[in-house]
Amino acid sequence: MADNDSFEQWQAEGAPDPAQRASALWKTMLADDQAPPLDPAIDQALTEFIAKKKASMPDAFA
């Protein structure tokens, strides 16, 4: 987790260690994530494929 801020800026931000910076980064990325657009026909075909696979292996999915 590279930090290009000055030492003073790092201290002013609470002197976060790499684990704290990584945690904040993934939380921000997850909150900002948006699913890419998907053609409705493709979505339907994938949903049907998944349903058929699950139906063909009833013991494999809980």
C-alpha positions, 0 to 999 in steps of 0.5 A: 500500500504505497503512500506518496503523502509527506510525513506530515500529511500521513501524520495528519491523516492519523498515521494509518499502517498499510493494513488500515489503508488496505482496509479503507481502500477495499471498503471504498472500492466495494461501496463504489462498485457498479455492475457493468451493463448486461444485455437482458437476453444474455442475462436471461440465457445465463440465468436459464443455464445456471438453473439447468445446471443446478437441476442436473446436480441436485446434491451439489448445491445446498 
